[in-house]
Amino acid sequence: MIVWVAVMIGAAIGAPTRFAVDRFMIRRRGTSWPYGTFVVNQAGSLILGFVTGLSLTLAAGGSTPWHFASTMIGTGFCGALTTFSGWTSQIYDLSRRPLRWTGTMYALGSVLLGFTLATVGYALGSLLG
């Protein structure tokens, strides 16, 4: 039951954060490019990589408080912060524009940068743990 509480707390913070970042990016940069989704997905990759790397040492002893925190941050917060459905919808929308390669570049750039940030976060988490 405690795991469900951790997920709900993290999601209750992650979802409004995604909404706020998206609105902020639209006000600052407009709607010509899905900046908000790009930012939250990359931030989620970095945070989840960090939490996973940190878990190697902190959760090794079966630490219940760390299990709660990592579930809250990793599954709850990052799960609600990031959006796969929004990302794929935006790839489709970008691919329908006159420069069709824009959707492909957005998809590849998102995956490559996300993987890189997750790797960096994992390395930092492992070092600090």
C-alpha positions as CSV (number, residue, x, y, z in Angstrom):
1,M,0.0,0.0,0.0
2,I,2.8,2.4,0.8
3,V,4.1,2.1,-2.8
4,W,0.8,3.3,-4.1
5,V,1.0,6.4,-1.8
6,A,4.5,7.1,-3.1
7,V,3.4,6.9,-6.8
8,M,0.4,9.2,-6.1
9,I,2.4,11.8,-4.3
10,G,5.0,11.9,-7.1
11,A,2.3,12.0,-9.8
12,A,0.5,14.8,-8.0
13,I,3.7,16.9,-8.3
14,G,4.8,15.7,-11.7
15,A,1.6,16.3,-13.7
16,P,1.1,19.9,-12.7
17,T,4.8,20.5,-13.2
18,R,4.5,19.2,-16.8
19,F,1.5,21.5,-17.4
20,A,3.3,24.5,-15.9
21,V,6.5,23.9,-18.0
22,D,4.4,23.5,-21.1
23,R,2.5,26.8,-20.5
24,F,5.7,28.6,-19.7
25,M,7.4,27.4,-22.8
26,I,4.4,28.4,-25.0
27,R,4.4,31.9,-23.5
28,R,8.1,32.2,-24.0
29,R,8.6,30.5,-27.3
30,G,5.2,30.1,-29.0
31,T,3.7,27.0,-30.5
32,S,5.9,26.5,-33.5
33,W,7.8,23.7,-31.8
34,P,6.9,21.4,-28.9
35,Y,9.4,23.0,-26.5
36,G,7.5,22.1,-23.3
37,T,7.3,18.4,-24.1
38,F,10.9,18.4,-25.2
39,V,12.0,20.0,-21.9
40,V,10.0,17.8,-19.6
41,N,11.0,14.6,-21.4
42,Q,14.7,15.5,-21.2
43,A,14.4,16.5,-17.6
44,G,12.6,13.3,-16.8
45,S,15.4,11.3,-18.5
46,L,18.1,13.0,-16.4
47,I,16.1,12.7,-13.1
48,L,15.2,9.1,-13.7
49,G,18.8,8.2,-14.6
50,F,20.0,9.9,-11.5
51,V,17.5,8.2,-9.2
52,T,18.4,4.8,-10.8
53,G,22.1,5.3,-10.3
54,L,21.6,6.5,-6.8
55,S,19.5,3.4,-6.1
56,L,22.5,1.1,-6.7
57,T,24.0,2.0,-3.4
58,L,21.2,3.4,-1.3
59,A,18.7,0.6,-1.9
60,A,21.3,-2.2,-1.7
61,G,20.6,-2.6,2.0
62,G,16.9,-2.7,1.4
63,S,16.3,0.8,2.7
64,T,12.5,1.2,3.0
65,P,12.7,5.1,3.1
66,W,14.8,5.1,0.0
67,H,12.5,2.7,-1.7
68,F,9.6,5.1,-1.0
69,A,11.6,8.1,-2.3
70,S,12.8,6.4,-5.4
71,T,9.3,5.1,-6.2
72,M,7.8,8.5,-5.6
73,I,10.4,10.3,-7.8
74,G,11.0,7.6,-10.5
75,T,7.6,6.1,-11.1
76,G,5.3,8.9,-9.7
77,F,7.0,12.2,-10.5
78,C,8.9,11.2,-13.7
79,G,6.0,9.1,-14.9
80,A,3.6,12.0,-14.7
81,L,6.2,14.6,-15.8
82,T,7.1,12.9,-19.0
83,T,4.7,12.1,-21.9
84,F,5.1,9.5,-24.5
85,S,1.7,10.0,-26.0
86,G,2.2,13.8,-26.3
87,W,5.6,13.2,-27.8
88,T,4.3,10.8,-30.5
89,S,1.4,13.1,-31.3
90,Q,3.8,16.0,-31.8
91,I,6.1,13.9,-34.0
92,Y,3.0,13.2,-36.2
93,D,2.1,16.9,-36.3
94,L,5.6,18.0,-37.2
95,S,5.8,15.3,-39.9
96,R,2.7,16.8,-41.6
97,R,4.4,20.2,-42.1
98,P,6.0,21.2,-45.3
99,L,9.4,20.2,-44.0
100,R,8.5,16.6,-43.2
101,W,12.0,15.8,-41.9
102,T,11.3,18.0,-38.9
103,G,9.3,15.3,-37.1
104,T,12.1,12.8,-37.8
105,M,14.7,15.1,-36.4
106,Y,12.6,15.9,-33.4
107,A,12.1,12.2,-32.7
108,L,15.8,11.3,-33.1
109,G,17.0,14.3,-31.2
110,S,14.7,13.6,-28.3
111,V,15.8,9.9,-28.1
112,L,19.5,10.6,-28.4
113,L,19.5,13.5,-26.0
114,G,17.2,11.6,-23.6
115,F,19.5,8.6,-23.6
116,T,22.5,10.8,-23.1
117,L,20.9,12.7,-20.2
118,A,19.8,9.4,-18.6
119,T,23.3,8.1,-18.9
120,V,24.8,11.3,-17.3
121,G,22.2,11.2,-14.5
122,Y,22.9,7.5,-13.9
123,A,26.7,8.2,-13.7
124,L,26.1,11.1,-11.3
125,G,23.7,9.1,-9.1
126,S,26.2,6.2,-9.0
127,L,29.0,8.6,-7.9
128,L,27.0,10.3,-5.2
129,G,25.6,7.1,-3.9
